[in-house]
Structure formats: structure tokens, C-alpha cells
Amino acid sequence: DFNSYPKKVDKLVEGKKYSEKQNMDGTKNINVQFLIKAAPGFGFEYYCAHTYAPLKKSLTWSLDYDRDNDFDDVQGHWYVTDHPTRDNWSQVYYTADLSLKGWVPGFIMNILTKTALTSAVSWVKRESEEEWSRVASSGKTGFGGMPGKLTVPSWGMRKKPEPIEPIAVPVQPEKRLYSRS
């Protein structure tokens, strides 16, 4: 739901889907226009081409190179996998690379990388915990009412799992991208 991203991601003021195509292999191409207001006088408009692969539990994106973008390059990947030791838990991985056109002040680079990274992923935790609460209070079983045992995660009763290595996302070799994961 890209149109609701501005409500979830700080500094993002617009997210507008402008095309969507269902593919024969089950993937979906979704193109979205984004507008970020990093600070007064520093707004960035860019267009991303997303590929959603539900069977791979994956969403990848890069710039829509047919559009005029304020960034030189953007690439990223969301990936969801089952937790290796906990039933009804998931692990979510996120990586994004950003290359800017020209020079920008250091504080803007910080906002676009470190601050934006936290903002880009923190909503996932909040939204997933709210969904678990809605499902638990509805009396349904399993995630989203699917059959199965429903257990609401609680760090108070369990040890936090050790992080596992993130998966690699290929980038265009001719571009130098700045990684923030």
C-alpha cells in the first residue's frame, strides 16, 4: 500500500503508485513516485520500479530510469523469512543503496541514510505488532485468521534472537552506491 507510506515513513510526504502490472510468473511490477522533504529547502522526488515476488517473500526496487529523478541511483530489497526457531514469527530484512546527484550537506546525507533507514523499517515492527494484537483480540487463530497456533511475541518472556547474516542484493557494477543497512 504505497499510497499510505507517507503516514508510516518520516520525511516522506508523498507516495503515489502510477502503474501496476501482474506478471505470468506471479510477480507484480509496481511503479511509485516518492517525494521526500529531508529539511527545509531539501526536497527530493524520485520514481521507483518495484518487483513484488510473493512466492519469494521479496520486494526489490530500483529507480525507474525512464523518469527524471533527483537521485542518481536507488536500489533496495525487503525480504521476509520464517524465524528459524519460533513458530508464527518472521524475520524481516531490509537493505537500500542510495547515490546522490552532486554534493549535498552532511546533515542532509545523514537524514537520507541513517535517519531514513530507521524510519523506513520502524513502521514494519509497529504495524506487525498491531496486526498481531488485532488478530489475537478477534479470537481468530493464526496470523491474519489463518489456521494455526497464534502466539503473540513477547521479549519479556524470551531471549531476543541473535541476528543472522543479511542476504546480498545485486547492484549495477558500473555505479558506486553508498550502502546503509
N, C-alpha and C positions, 0 to 999 in steps of 0.2 A: 504494500500500500504506500507507494512513493509519495502520493499526494499528502499523506499525513506526516511525512518526515519532519517538516518544519516544527511540528508540535513536540517532536521527540529529540531532535538534534539541535543543540545550542548553536547559534550563529547562522544556522540555515534558515533563510526567510522564504524560500520557495523551492518546491519540488513538484514539477509538473510532467506527467507522462505524456509524450507526444506520439508514440507509436508502440504497438504491441503485435507480435506475430507468434502464433503457435506453430511449432515445427513437427514434422512427422516422427522424429525420434523422441518426442515427449518433452523436449526442451522448449523454452519460450524466450524470445528476444523482446526486451523491453527497453525503450529509449526514453530517457528522462532529462529534463532541463533542471539544473540546480542554480540557485543564487545564494551565495554566502556573503554576509556582511561581517567581515572579520573585525573591523573597527571603523569609526567614522572616517569616511574618505577611502576606505579599502573594501570595495565590493568585488566579488569575482563571480562571473557567470560561466558555466560550463555545461556540456552536454555529454551524458554517458550512455553507452551502449551496454546493456546488461544481458547476460545469458543465465537464465534460471534453469537448473537441471535437477528437478525434484528427486529423480532416482539416485543421483549422486549426492543429494542433500547439499547442493552447492549453488552459489550465486557469484559469478565473476563479472567484472566490468572493466571497461577502458573508455577513453574519450571516444565520442562519435566524431571521427576525423573529417566527416563531411560538413561539420558545423564550425562556426567561428568560436573558439574557446579562449578564455582568459588564462588558462593554464597551458603549459607546453605539453604535459602528459599527465594522465592519471590512470592508474590501474589498481585493481583490488580484488579481493576474494573473501566471501563468507563461506564457511564450511561447518556443518553440524554433524556430529557423530554420537553414537550411543556411548555413555560412560562405561569404561571397561569393568567397573566393579559394582556399580549401583544401578539397580533396576529403576526404570522410569526417570532416569537422569540423562541429560545430554551435555556434551562439551561443544562449545562454540568457538571457532577460530576466525580471526579477522586479520587481514593484512591489507595495507594500502600503500601505494607509492605515489609520490607527487613530484612533479618537476615544474617549476615556475618559469614564466617568460620574464627574463630580465631580473634586475635586482629589486628586492623588497626589504624593508627594515627588518631587523632581527626579531622584534616583538611580533610582527605580523607572521613571520615564518614560524615562530613558536605557537601562535594561535592556530595556524593552519596545520601544524603537525602534532605537537604534544597535546595541546588543549582539545583540538578537533578529534584526535584519536580517542581520548577519554569520553568525550561527548558522543562520538559515533557508536560506541559499544555499551555505554552505561544504560541506555534505554532498553537494550535487549534483556538485561538482568531484571530491570523493573517490570517490563511488560510480561516476561515469562513467569515471574513470581505472582503477578496479578492474575494471570491466566490460571495458574495452579490454584490460587485461592478461589476463583470463580468456580472452577470445576469441583473442588473439594466441598464448597458450600452448597452446590447444586445437588449433591447426593449421587452424581454420576460416578462411574468408575473409570479409571484410566485417564490418560491425557486427552482433553477435548471430548470426553464422553466415550472414548474408545474402550472396548472391553479390556480388562486387565486390572491389576492391583494399582491403586492410587496411593502413593506415598509422597507427602509434601516434604521437600528437602529442608533440613534444619542443620546449620553448622553447630548449633549449641549441643547437639547430641552426637555429632560425628566429627572425626578429624577431617579437616579440609584436604582434598586430594592434591597430590603433587602434580604440577603441570607437566604435560607431555610436549614433545617437540612439535612445533607447527609444521604444516605441510608447505612445500615450496610451490610458488605460483610463477610460471614462466613470464618473463618480461621481454620486451623487444630489445635485442642485444645492442642495437645502434644508439639507443637512448640511455643517458645516465639518469637514473631515478634515485630519489632520496627516500630510503625506507624508514618507516616508522611503524613498528609493530608492538 
